[in-house]
Amino acid sequence: MKNNYEGLEKALNVETSIVETTEFEDVNLIKKDSAKVENNDIKKDYEYTRANLYSLIEKGQEAINGIMELAGESDSPRAYEVAGQLIKSVGDVTDKLIDLQKKLKEVEEEKVKTTNNVTNNALFVGSTADLSKLLKQGFLNNKEES
């Protein structure tokens, strides 16, 4: 089989041969696998965080019930203050749970969004006379076609 690079081989005093590679995986498969791994990590993190937030909310509810009993029995202003702080803390955790939902949706939307920006830059190398001739020919050709 004739080699297209004979001139280069002679000039550089080397021999070339075509080597077929079958060891490497397709780049698209690698990208898909990494996307699956990333998606699994996001799902795991989401589920773990969600479970922790639910646990915190449940424990906070138990603590609120206990401190409300204590406040009712003792009529202590400090007990009511602590109960108020616990209620606020549990409320904050429930807000974090809602924020977690929003963040997951944002991450999923970022995956869906793809920007397809096509930039076509045309460059003419020549004189202005050449350019005007080409424009006139193109303009006339367009009139004849329509």
MARGU-859940 format. One record per residue: residue in one letter; y, x negated, z of N, C-alpha, C in turn. Coordinates in pm, whole numbers. Atoms other than C-alpha are relative to their C-alpha. Layout:
REM residues N
- A_Y_X_Z_Y_X_Z_Y_X_Z
...
//
This chain:
REM residues 146
- M_-117_-85_0_0_0_0_124_-89_0
- K_-121_80_14_340_-136_-99_96_30_114
- N_-90_-12_-113_582_-199_182_144_3_-49
- N_-140_-12_39_947_-93_144_86_-113_56
- Y_-78_103_-68_1058_-383_361_-42_-142_-41
- E_46_133_43_917_-672_156_113_-101_-1
- G_-115_91_6_1262_-823_103_39_-49_139
- L_-32_38_-137_1332_-823_475_-108_-92_57
- E_110_83_-50_990_-963_553_10_-142_-53
- K_-13_134_60_1045_-1251_308_118_-75_62
- A_-121_65_-51_1398_-1322_435_-18_-46_144
- L_18_33_-141_1293_-1321_799_-130_-74_27
- N_128_69_-11_955_-1479_734_-89_63_108
- V_84_-74_-94_767_-1207_926_-87_98_-77
- E_82_-104_58_495_-955_856_13_126_87
- T_-9_-124_-75_522_-590_953_-122_87_-29
- S_108_-97_21_264_-320_996_39_129_70
- I_-30_-130_-58_280_48_1075_-99_25_113
- V_82_-25_-118_152_129_1421_12_147_35
- E_-1_-140_-40_52_485_1504_-15_7_151
- T_7_-15_-144_115_589_1861_-51_138_34
- T_54_-128_-44_-90_860_2024_1_9_152
- E_1_5_-146_-38_762_2387_110_84_63
- F_-115_-66_-58_297_930_2436_-9_151_-18
- E_-3_-146_7_336_1298_2514_124_43_-77
- D_-114_-56_70_568_1517_2318_117_15_98
- V_-117_-5_-87_921_1502_2460_28_143_44
- N_-24_-140_-36_950_1881_2453_-92_45_113
- L_93_-36_-107_640_1916_2672_47_-57_133
- I_-50_64_-123_787_1674_2925_120_79_53
- K_-117_-76_-43_1114_1870_2932_-42_133_61
- K_46_-128_-53_927_2197_2983_-64_-18_137
- D_64_25_-129_719_2048_3265_103_-26_108
- S_-102_29_-100_1027_1913_3443_79_126_33
- A_-69_-126_-27_1196_2253_3405_-83_88_91
- K_88_-79_-86_892_2421_3561_2_-53_143
- V_-3_60_-133_892_2175_3852_130_32_70
- E_-131_-30_-58_1265_2227_3906_7_146_41
- N_0_-143_-31_1220_2604_3894_-85_28_123
- N_85_-18_-118_933_2584_4146_70_-50_126
- D_-72_53_-115_1145_2368_4378_108_97_45
- I_-107_-95_-34_1431_2616_4363_-60_122_68
- K_65_-118_-60_1195_2906_4438_-49_-32_141
- K_48_39_-133_1036_2717_4730_115_-9_99
- D_-116_14_-87_1374_2627_4876_60_136_35
- Y_-54_-133_-23_1495_2983_4835_-86_76_101
- E_90_-74_-90_1189_3132_5006_4_-59_141
- Y_-5_65_-132_1203_2874_5289_129_36_73
- T_-129_-32_-61_1572_2933_5353_7_146_39
- R_-2_-144_-28_1530_3309_5334_-84_31_124
- A_86_-23_-117_1243_3300_5585_69_-48_128
- N_-71_51_-118_1449_3085_5824_114_92_41
- L_-110_-90_-33_1747_3318_5800_-52_130_63
- Y_60_-120_-61_1526_3621_5870_-42_-27_143
- S_44_37_-135_1380_3440_6170_119_-9_96
- L_-121_11_-82_1727_3358_6300_59_137_32
- I_-55_-135_-23_1839_3719_6258_-85_73_104
- E_88_-68_-96_1534_3851_6445_17_-55_142
- K_-19_60_-133_1575_3604_6731_136_36_56
- G_-133_-39_-44_1945_3684_6745_2_144_50
- Q_7_-140_-44_1867_4056_6770_-66_10_138
- E_66_1_-131_1628_3987_7059_95_-51_109
- A_-94_56_-97_1891_3775_7232_112_100_31
- I_-104_-101_-23_2153_4046_7184_-52_110_91
- N_56_-105_-86_1922_4308_7336_-10_-48_145
- G_12_54_-135_1855_4082_7635_133_-16_69
- I_-130_23_-62_2217_3990_7696_72_132_25
- M_-61_-131_-23_2324_4355_7660_-58_65_126
- E_61_-50_-124_2075_4450_7932_62_-68_121
- L_-56_78_-110_2203_4170_8152_146_39_26
- A_-141_-38_-16_2566_4266_8088_12_139_63
- G_-3_-135_-57_2492_4631_8169_-35_0_147
- E_43_4_-140_2320_4541_8495_101_-70_89
- S_-88_80_-85_2568_4283_8619_148_37_-13
- D_-140_-32_27_2894_4422_8474_88_-125_1
- S_-73_126_3_2998_4060_8428_77_-12_-132
- P_-77_18_124_3281_3995_8179_-55_-114_-86
- R_56_114_74_3119_3664_8084_-122_44_-81
- A_118_-48_71_2796_3842_7987_41_79_-124
- Y_-48_-74_116_2992_4075_7758_60_-95_-105
- E_-57_100_92_3174_3775_7608_-111_-69_-78
- V_114_65_66_2841_3603_7534_-65_97_-98
- A_58_-101_89_2707_3927_7384_84_13_-128
- G_-90_-6_117_3010_3945_7155_-18_-119_-91
- Q_21_120_80_2958_3586_7043_-134_4_-73
- L_132_-12_64_2589_3653_6973_4_98_-117
- I_-12_-99_108_2674_3961_6769_70_-62_-120
- K_-72_67_108_2922_3754_6568_-90_-101_-71
- S_89_100_58_2665_3479_6515_-107_65_-89
- V_101_-70_80_2401_3724_6392_64_56_-127
- G_-72_-49_118_2657_3878_6159_24_-111_-101
- D_-21_114_89_2737_3534_6018_-130_-38_-72
- V_128_34_62_2368_3468_5955_-35_102_-108
- T_27_-100_104_2333_3798_5767_90_-21_-122
- D_-88_35_113_2634_3696_5555_-57_-116_-79
- K_62_114_67_2457_3368_5480_-119_45_-85
- L_113_-53_75_2154_3567_5367_48_62_-132
- I_-57_-59_122_2368_3760_5119_52_-111_-92
- D_-48_112_80_2533_3435_5004_-114_-72_-69
- L_118_65_58_2188_3290_4945_-44_76_-126
- Q_35_-80_116_2111_3579_4709_95_-28_-117
- K_-100_26_103_2436_3519_4519_-20_-138_-62
- K_19_136_50_2370_3145_4491_-123_-9_-90
- L_120_1_83_2020_3205_4354_30_62_-136
- K_-37_-62_127_2162_3438_4089_85_-93_-84
- E_-85_95_73_2424_3177_3996_-83_-111_-61
- V_86_108_52_2157_2908_3958_-81_50_-118
- E_78_-56_110_1946_3135_3740_88_25_-122
- E_-91_-22_112_2249_3224_3527_39_-131_-67
- E_-32_130_58_2332_2856_3479_-110_-46_-92
- K_112_38_86_1985_2803_3336_5_76_-131
- V_-2_-84_119_2034_3089_3091_115_-41_-92
- K_-116_36_80_2377_2976_2978_-25_-130_-74
- T_2_120_81_2373_2730_2694_119_5_-91
- T_-117_4_85_2677_2623_2507_-39_-61_-134
- N_27_48_135_2643_2585_2134_134_-29_-67
- N_-125_42_61_2950_2396_2027_-32_-84_-122
- V_20_75_123_2944_2283_1667_137_-48_-45
- T_-125_58_45_3217_2047_1562_-26_-67_-134
- N_12_60_133_3247_1967_1194_128_-73_-30
- N_-115_83_35_3480_1683_1118_-21_-54_-140
- A_7_51_136_3544_1610_754_106_-108_-16
- L_-91_112_18_3702_1282_656_5_-34_-148
- F_-18_36_140_3843_1210_312_58_-140_-6
- V_-49_135_18_3884_851_210_43_-12_-146
- G_-54_10_135_4109_815_-91_150_19_4
- S_-146_-16_8_4462_851_-211_36_148_0
- T_-45_-139_1_4670_1166_-193_-15_61_-138
- A_18_-50_136_4651_1194_-571_-145_45_-21
- D_141_-37_11_4270_1194_-553_-27_129_76
- L_20_-119_-81_4282_1455_-279_54_124_-69
- S_-58_-115_68_4514_1683_-474_-83_39_-122
- K_87_-31_113_4287_1653_-782_-124_76_46
- L_119_-67_-51_3984_1747_-577_30_141_47
- L_-38_-133_-46_4166_2039_-418_24_94_-116
- K_-25_-83_117_4280_2168_-755_-132_38_-67
- Q_131_-28_62_3928_2137_-899_-79_100_85
- G_70_-91_-89_3781_2308_-596_60_138_-3
- F_-68_-128_4_4041_2583_-609_-32_72_-131
- L_32_-60_129_3979_2640_-980_-146_44_-7
- N_142_-35_-2_3601_2636_-930_-25_126_81
- N_15_-119_-84_3633_2896_-654_49_125_-74
- K_-51_-115_76_3840_3124_-884_-99_41_-108
- E_96_-31_106_3583_3096_-1163_-124_69_55
- E_121_-58_-59_3295_3187_-928_22_145_39
- S_-23_-137_-45_3460_3507_-800_40_94_-107
//
